[in-house]
Amino acid sequence: MFRFSIFLTAALFLTGCTFYSLVPKGKSEIAGTYTVNSEILWSKIKEGHTEIWTVDGPALQKITFINGLDDGDTLFTVQTQGKPPKYKKNMSFLEIIEFIETSATASGVVGMNSRNFRPYKFGTLDGFRTEFSFTLEDGLLREGFGVGAKKDEKLYLIFYSGAKLHYFPKHKDDVETILRSIKIL
């Protein structure tokens, strides 16, 4: 599998399609705000406030880092249904969960089911954690969980999701290790 990954990376480099970069094992800085430690290799891509890490491809499993949403920002850039909701700096954590669900629906997520909302330490920040399941247009059921917190009135979120039958459980423990390692800068 490792040889195939090297081959695929080389093939993408040679064809000019180098959108993803390697996230090495160890400490990684996220948005100049916090660090996380990973015990496995990931690939990442960045766009605006979002950084996505994946091992097997984002359609199968991914960690999504939402970094520093400001008052008035939307969560996702792609919208398929209606006007997207906007983050408000005075939202409670419960209102943020509603903001996330409404944003997901507006971006094409079907049957978003959030559950097990609870307090969570995001590094040293007071934050929240939730679990969820959903489906996209491809009909594949996905499981996930997310954590979030505010720092200087900006919203920071980390979501992990993957295909329920194999890819979600495959790296769930790796992601839990990453979440436990959060250190605020």
C-alpha positions in Angstrom: 0.0 0.0 0.0 2.9 2.4 0.8 4.5 1.8 -2.6 1.1 2.5 -4.3 0.9 5.8 -2.3 4.3 6.8 -3.4 3.5 5.9 -7.0 0.2 7.9 -6.9 1.9 10.9 -5.4 4.6 10.8 -8.1 2.0 10.4 -10.8 0.1 13.4 -9.6 3.3 15.5 -9.3 4.3 14.6 -12.9 0.9 15.5 -14.3 0.8 18.8 -12.5 -2.2 17.9 -10.2 -0.5 18.6 -6.9 -3.4 19.9 -4.9 -2.6 17.8 -1.8 0.5 18.0 0.3 1.8 15.5 2.9 1.2 16.0 6.6 4.1 14.2 8.3 3.8 12.4 11.6 4.3 14.6 14.6 3.3 18.1 15.4 1.4 20.3 12.9 0.4 23.9 13.4 -3.2 24.8 12.5 -4.1 28.3 11.4 -1.4 29.8 13.7 -3.8 29.1 16.6 -3.1 25.6 17.9 -1.1 22.5 17.2 -2.0 18.9 16.9 0.1 15.7 16.9 -0.6 12.8 14.5 0.9 9.3 14.7 0.1 8.6 11.0 0.7 10.3 7.6 -2.1 12.3 6.1 -2.6 14.3 2.9 -4.0 17.8 3.2 -5.5 20.6 1.1 -6.3 24.1 2.2 -8.9 26.6 0.9 -9.8 29.7 2.8 -10.7 28.9 6.4 -10.7 25.2 5.7 -8.0 22.6 5.8 -8.9 19.0 5.0 -6.8 16.0 5.9 -7.4 12.5 4.5 -5.7 9.1 4.2 -7.9 7.3 1.7 -9.5 10.3 -0.1 -12.0 12.9 1.2 -15.0 10.9 -0.2 -14.1 8.0 2.1 -12.9 9.8 5.2 -11.5 13.1 6.2 -10.7 15.5 9.0 -12.0 19.0 8.3 -10.4 21.9 10.3 -12.5 25.1 10.1 -10.1 27.8 11.2 -11.2 31.1 12.7 -14.6 31.9 11.3 -15.4 35.6 11.9 -18.7 37.2 12.6 -20.8 37.0 9.3 -18.8 34.1 7.7 -20.5 31.1 6.3 -19.3 27.6 7.2 -19.2 26.1 3.6 -18.5 27.8 0.3 -20.6 25.4 -1.8 -24.3 25.9 -1.4 -27.0 23.9 -3.2 -30.1 24.8 -1.3 -31.1 28.3 -0.2 -29.1 31.1 1.5 -26.4 29.8 3.8 -26.5 30.8 7.5 -23.8 33.1 8.9 -21.8 32.6 12.0 -22.5 35.2 14.7 -19.8 35.7 17.4 -22.4 35.8 20.2 -23.8 32.3 19.3 -24.0 29.8 22.2 -22.6 26.3 21.6 -26.1 25.0 21.1 -26.7 27.7 18.5 -23.4 26.7 16.8 -24.7 23.1 16.5 -27.8 24.4 14.8 -25.6 26.7 12.5 -23.6 23.6 11.6 -26.7 21.5 10.8 -28.3 24.2 8.7 -25.0 24.9 6.9 -24.6 21.2 6.1 -28.2 21.0 4.7 -27.6 24.1 2.6 -24.5 22.4 1.1 -26.3 19.2 0.1 -26.1 17.0 3.2 -29.2 14.8 3.6 -30.6 13.5 6.8 -28.1 15.2 9.2 -28.6 13.6 12.6 -26.7 15.2 15.5 -26.5 13.5 18.9 -24.6 13.3 22.1 -23.8 17.0 22.4 -21.6 17.7 25.4 -18.9 19.9 26.8 -15.4 19.3 25.6 -11.9 20.7 26.3 -10.5 22.0 23.0 -6.9 22.3 24.3 -7.3 24.7 27.2 -10.5 26.3 25.8 -14.0 25.4 26.9 -15.7 23.9 23.9 -18.2 21.2 22.8 -18.3 17.9 21.1 -21.1 16.3 19.1 -21.6 13.1 17.0 -23.5 12.9 13.8 -24.5 10.8 10.8 -25.5 12.0 7.3 -25.8 11.0 3.7 -24.7 12.9 0.5 -26.0 12.6 -3.0 -24.0 9.4 -3.5 -26.3 7.7 -0.9 -23.4 6.4 1.2 -24.1 6.6 5.0 -21.4 8.5 6.9 -20.6 8.7 10.6 -18.7 11.5 12.3 -18.0 13.6 15.2 -16.8 17.2 15.7 -15.4 19.4 18.4 -15.3 23.2 18.5 -14.4 26.3 20.6 -14.2 30.0 20.3 -11.0 32.0 20.7 -11.0 35.8 20.4 -14.7 35.5 19.2 -13.6 33.4 16.2 -14.9 29.9 15.8 -12.6 26.9 15.4 -14.1 23.5 14.5 -12.6 20.0 13.8 -14.9 17.4 12.1 -14.0 13.8 11.4 -16.3 11.9 9.1 -16.1 8.8 6.9 -18.1 6.0 5.3 -19.8 4.1 8.2 -18.9 0.6 7.1 -15.1 0.7 6.9 -13.4 4.1 6.6 -14.9 5.8 9.6 -13.8 3.2 12.1 -10.4 2.7 10.3 -9.0 6.0 11.5 -11.3 7.0 14.4 -8.7 6.2 17.0 -6.0 8.2 15.1 -8.3 11.2 15.1 -9.1 10.8 18.8 -5.3 11.0 19.4 -5.2 14.2 17.4 -8.0 15.8 19.4 -6.4 14.9 22.7 -3.2 16.5 21.5 -4.6 20.0 20.8 -2.4 22.7 22.3 -3.5 26.4 22.1 -0.7 28.7 21.0 
